[in-house]
Amino acid sequence: MSNTPHELHDEFPGQAAKISELKQSNAHFAKLAEEYHEVNRAVHRAETNVEPMEALAETDLRKRRATLKDEIWGLLSA
């Protein structure tokens, strides 16, 4: 398990300009990106024991992050 935050620009290298553009021009994308950021930070805080949580709750957060990442990729690759 990695303690490295999974920021969108790290997850999708080379897509920074498109991410920025979509955040400004697509309200749905902006909402997904914001939720991804919030969930990602919660996972990172749990992994680093800044805000420990039960393993099942942490797993659920990781699954939500993966779902959001898939949705974001769908919009980036369209």
PyMOL CGO cylinders between C-alpha atoms (Angstrom):
from pymol import cmd
from pymol.cgo import CYLINDER

trace = [
    CYLINDER, 0.00, 0.00, 0.00, 1.34, 3.36, -1.00, 0.3, 1, 1, 1, 1, 1, 1,
    CYLINDER, 1.34, 3.36, -1.00, 1.19, 6.49, 1.12, 0.3, 1, 1, 1, 1, 1, 1,
    CYLINDER, 1.19, 6.49, 1.12, 1.57, 8.68, -1.96, 0.3, 1, 1, 1, 1, 1, 1,
    CYLINDER, 1.57, 8.68, -1.96, -1.46, 10.84, -2.71, 0.3, 1, 1, 1, 1, 1, 1,
    CYLINDER, -1.46, 10.84, -2.71, -3.07, 9.97, -6.04, 0.3, 1, 1, 1, 1, 1, 1,
    CYLINDER, -3.07, 9.97, -6.04, -3.61, 13.46, -7.43, 0.3, 1, 1, 1, 1, 1, 1,
    CYLINDER, -3.61, 13.46, -7.43, -5.37, 13.73, -10.78, 0.3, 1, 1, 1, 1, 1, 1,
    CYLINDER, -5.37, 13.73, -10.78, -2.36, 15.23, -12.56, 0.3, 1, 1, 1, 1, 1, 1,
    CYLINDER, -2.36, 15.23, -12.56, -0.30, 12.25, -11.33, 0.3, 1, 1, 1, 1, 1, 1,
    CYLINDER, -0.30, 12.25, -11.33, -2.94, 9.72, -12.30, 0.3, 1, 1, 1, 1, 1, 1,
    CYLINDER, -2.94, 9.72, -12.30, -3.34, 11.20, -15.78, 0.3, 1, 1, 1, 1, 1, 1,
    CYLINDER, -3.34, 11.20, -15.78, 0.07, 12.52, -16.83, 0.3, 1, 1, 1, 1, 1, 1,
    CYLINDER, 0.07, 12.52, -16.83, -0.09, 14.67, -19.91, 0.3, 1, 1, 1, 1, 1, 1,
    CYLINDER, -0.09, 14.67, -19.91, -3.73, 15.56, -19.28, 0.3, 1, 1, 1, 1, 1, 1,
    CYLINDER, -3.73, 15.56, -19.28, -3.21, 18.57, -16.99, 0.3, 1, 1, 1, 1, 1, 1,
    CYLINDER, -3.21, 18.57, -16.99, -4.40, 21.12, -19.57, 0.3, 1, 1, 1, 1, 1, 1,
    CYLINDER, -4.40, 21.12, -19.57, -7.51, 19.10, -20.39, 0.3, 1, 1, 1, 1, 1, 1,
    CYLINDER, -7.51, 19.10, -20.39, -8.27, 18.57, -16.69, 0.3, 1, 1, 1, 1, 1, 1,
    CYLINDER, -8.27, 18.57, -16.69, -8.01, 22.31, -16.09, 0.3, 1, 1, 1, 1, 1, 1,
    CYLINDER, -8.01, 22.31, -16.09, -10.15, 23.09, -19.16, 0.3, 1, 1, 1, 1, 1, 1,
    CYLINDER, -10.15, 23.09, -19.16, -12.86, 20.61, -18.18, 0.3, 1, 1, 1, 1, 1, 1,
    CYLINDER, -12.86, 20.61, -18.18, -12.94, 21.85, -14.59, 0.3, 1, 1, 1, 1, 1, 1,
    CYLINDER, -12.94, 21.85, -14.59, -13.87, 25.27, -15.95, 0.3, 1, 1, 1, 1, 1, 1,
    CYLINDER, -13.87, 25.27, -15.95, -16.15, 24.30, -18.83, 0.3, 1, 1, 1, 1, 1, 1,
    CYLINDER, -16.15, 24.30, -18.83, -17.94, 21.18, -17.56, 0.3, 1, 1, 1, 1, 1, 1,
    CYLINDER, -17.94, 21.18, -17.56, -19.82, 21.39, -14.26, 0.3, 1, 1, 1, 1, 1, 1,
    CYLINDER, -19.82, 21.39, -14.26, -20.18, 17.61, -14.02, 0.3, 1, 1, 1, 1, 1, 1,
    CYLINDER, -20.18, 17.61, -14.02, -16.43, 17.10, -14.51, 0.3, 1, 1, 1, 1, 1, 1,
    CYLINDER, -16.43, 17.10, -14.51, -15.69, 19.82, -11.94, 0.3, 1, 1, 1, 1, 1, 1,
    CYLINDER, -15.69, 19.82, -11.94, -17.95, 18.07, -9.41, 0.3, 1, 1, 1, 1, 1, 1,
    CYLINDER, -17.95, 18.07, -9.41, -16.30, 14.70, -10.07, 0.3, 1, 1, 1, 1, 1, 1,
    CYLINDER, -16.30, 14.70, -10.07, -12.83, 16.22, -9.74, 0.3, 1, 1, 1, 1, 1, 1,
    CYLINDER, -12.83, 16.22, -9.74, -13.74, 17.91, -6.45, 0.3, 1, 1, 1, 1, 1, 1,
    CYLINDER, -13.74, 17.91, -6.45, -15.23, 14.72, -5.03, 0.3, 1, 1, 1, 1, 1, 1,
    CYLINDER, -15.23, 14.72, -5.03, -12.18, 12.77, -6.20, 0.3, 1, 1, 1, 1, 1, 1,
    CYLINDER, -12.18, 12.77, -6.20, -9.94, 15.27, -4.42, 0.3, 1, 1, 1, 1, 1, 1,
    CYLINDER, -9.94, 15.27, -4.42, -11.94, 15.00, -1.18, 0.3, 1, 1, 1, 1, 1, 1,
    CYLINDER, -11.94, 15.00, -1.18, -12.04, 11.19, -1.23, 0.3, 1, 1, 1, 1, 1, 1,
    CYLINDER, -12.04, 11.19, -1.23, -8.38, 10.98, -2.22, 0.3, 1, 1, 1, 1, 1, 1,
    CYLINDER, -8.38, 10.98, -2.22, -7.37, 13.20, 0.71, 0.3, 1, 1, 1, 1, 1, 1,
    CYLINDER, -7.37, 13.20, 0.71, -9.45, 11.09, 3.11, 0.3, 1, 1, 1, 1, 1, 1,
    CYLINDER, -9.45, 11.09, 3.11, -7.74, 7.92, 1.84, 0.3, 1, 1, 1, 1, 1, 1,
    CYLINDER, -7.74, 7.92, 1.84, -4.32, 9.53, 2.20, 0.3, 1, 1, 1, 1, 1, 1,
    CYLINDER, -4.32, 9.53, 2.20, -5.08, 10.70, 5.76, 0.3, 1, 1, 1, 1, 1, 1,
    CYLINDER, -5.08, 10.70, 5.76, -6.24, 7.17, 6.65, 0.3, 1, 1, 1, 1, 1, 1,
    CYLINDER, -6.24, 7.17, 6.65, -3.18, 5.53, 5.07, 0.3, 1, 1, 1, 1, 1, 1,
    CYLINDER, -3.18, 5.53, 5.07, -0.79, 7.81, 6.94, 0.3, 1, 1, 1, 1, 1, 1,
    CYLINDER, -0.79, 7.81, 6.94, -2.72, 7.41, 10.22, 0.3, 1, 1, 1, 1, 1, 1,
    CYLINDER, -2.72, 7.41, 10.22, -3.41, 11.14, 10.42, 0.3, 1, 1, 1, 1, 1, 1,
    CYLINDER, -3.41, 11.14, 10.42, -7.08, 10.17, 10.66, 0.3, 1, 1, 1, 1, 1, 1,
    CYLINDER, -7.08, 10.17, 10.66, -7.14, 6.39, 11.18, 0.3, 1, 1, 1, 1, 1, 1,
    CYLINDER, -7.14, 6.39, 11.18, -10.32, 4.51, 10.31, 0.3, 1, 1, 1, 1, 1, 1,
    CYLINDER, -10.32, 4.51, 10.31, -11.59, 0.97, 10.19, 0.3, 1, 1, 1, 1, 1, 1,
    CYLINDER, -11.59, 0.97, 10.19, -10.20, -1.14, 7.35, 0.3, 1, 1, 1, 1, 1, 1,
    CYLINDER, -10.20, -1.14, 7.35, -13.64, -1.62, 5.77, 0.3, 1, 1, 1, 1, 1, 1,
    CYLINDER, -13.64, -1.62, 5.77, -14.28, 2.13, 5.69, 0.3, 1, 1, 1, 1, 1, 1,
    CYLINDER, -14.28, 2.13, 5.69, -10.87, 2.73, 4.14, 0.3, 1, 1, 1, 1, 1, 1,
    CYLINDER, -10.87, 2.73, 4.14, -11.53, 0.04, 1.52, 0.3, 1, 1, 1, 1, 1, 1,
    CYLINDER, -11.53, 0.04, 1.52, -14.88, 1.65, 0.68, 0.3, 1, 1, 1, 1, 1, 1,
    CYLINDER, -14.88, 1.65, 0.68, -13.14, 4.99, 0.20, 0.3, 1, 1, 1, 1, 1, 1,
    CYLINDER, -13.14, 4.99, 0.20, -10.57, 3.40, -2.11, 0.3, 1, 1, 1, 1, 1, 1,
    CYLINDER, -10.57, 3.40, -2.11, -13.36, 1.83, -4.15, 0.3, 1, 1, 1, 1, 1, 1,
    CYLINDER, -13.36, 1.83, -4.15, -15.14, 5.20, -4.42, 0.3, 1, 1, 1, 1, 1, 1,
    CYLINDER, -15.14, 5.20, -4.42, -11.87, 6.82, -5.52, 0.3, 1, 1, 1, 1, 1, 1,
    CYLINDER, -11.87, 6.82, -5.52, -11.42, 4.16, -8.22, 0.3, 1, 1, 1, 1, 1, 1,
    CYLINDER, -11.42, 4.16, -8.22, -15.00, 4.68, -9.45, 0.3, 1, 1, 1, 1, 1, 1,
    CYLINDER, -15.00, 4.68, -9.45, -14.48, 8.43, -9.64, 0.3, 1, 1, 1, 1, 1, 1,
    CYLINDER, -14.48, 8.43, -9.64, -11.18, 7.94, -11.45, 0.3, 1, 1, 1, 1, 1, 1,
    CYLINDER, -11.18, 7.94, -11.45, -12.93, 5.75, -14.03, 0.3, 1, 1, 1, 1, 1, 1,
    CYLINDER, -12.93, 5.75, -14.03, -15.65, 8.36, -14.56, 0.3, 1, 1, 1, 1, 1, 1,
    CYLINDER, -15.65, 8.36, -14.56, -13.05, 11.11, -14.89, 0.3, 1, 1, 1, 1, 1, 1,
    CYLINDER, -13.05, 11.11, -14.89, -11.06, 9.05, -17.39, 0.3, 1, 1, 1, 1, 1, 1,
    CYLINDER, -11.06, 9.05, -17.39, -14.24, 8.53, -19.41, 0.3, 1, 1, 1, 1, 1, 1,
    CYLINDER, -14.24, 8.53, -19.41, -14.67, 12.29, -19.74, 0.3, 1, 1, 1, 1, 1, 1,
    CYLINDER, -14.67, 12.29, -19.74, -10.98, 12.90, -20.42, 0.3, 1, 1, 1, 1, 1, 1,
    CYLINDER, -10.98, 12.90, -20.42, -10.83, 10.32, -23.19, 0.3, 1, 1, 1, 1, 1, 1,
    CYLINDER, -10.83, 10.32, -23.19, -14.07, 11.40, -24.90, 0.3, 1, 1, 1, 1, 1, 1,
]
cmd.load_cgo(trace, "trace")
